[in-house]
Amino acid sequence: MKHTHNIYFSTLLAASLCLSACMRGYDYEFYTPPFPETPTVDQATNYVYETFDDAACVDGQMLMPPFGWTSFAIAGVRTFQTGVVAKKGGGIMRGVMGTGYLSNDTVNDFWLVMPPLDVSDSTSRLTFQEGITYDNDSTKIMLMYSEIYSGGMDRINPSEWVALRETKPAATSSGAVEMRECAPISLWKLGGSRKVVYVAFRYRSRVTLGDIAADNAKRANYYLDNVVFRRN
């Protein structure tokens, strides 16, 4: 067995040296798969109705966003959560919630991105229900859009996004949230020449280390439900 092993090793060594000699003088590059192609109108959707009722979660943490949606953080470890929440005046909702409350990060900046939307028609519009509890100046809720973003998490670049509006629904100071319907937002022409746009809900809060140490980092809770995009 020892003699056979030595012959086998010698054969491998010879083959390796031969391969190195054959490759000498040539330039080789590793193949890297390209990013997904920029979506075209026929790859975009003209209708979204998302209640988040089927989004899988454990202890409120969203394990996977709905099909076609993307969830990611660019600062801090928090992302949007899902679960059952009490509504002001009675009843419950099961949408998504963004919060930096009790986070050890001074900055929480996380996004929930919709599928690519076909905005080639003048009737392209977006509506949703939203609410805030424990509102304060440390937190901003922004609706963003991009005509450059191409999907996935490998091409995240906040400079490619534009603020469409900063949302400020009426806040409550208790655990029960008051959900209000957002007026229809026109998305027509936001996609530029390709007529496709991505829309994202962005939660961003910034506090100091001192606030965290003193347990005084009061950051708002933002709730989102019944997101509808349509063209008709």
Buried (B, 14 or more C-beta within 10 A) or exposed (E): EEEEEEEEEEEEEEEEEEEEEEEEEEEEEEEEEEEEEBBEBEBBBBEBEBBBEEBEBEEEEBEEBBEEBBBBBBBBEBBBBBBEBEBBEEEEBBBBBBBBBEBEBBBBBBBBBBBBBBBBBEEBBBBBBBBBBBBEEBBBBBBBBBBBBBBEEEEBEEEBBEEBEEBEBEBBEEEBBBBEEBEEBEBBBBBEEBBBBBBBBBBBBBBEEEBBEEEEBBBBBBBBBBBBBBBE
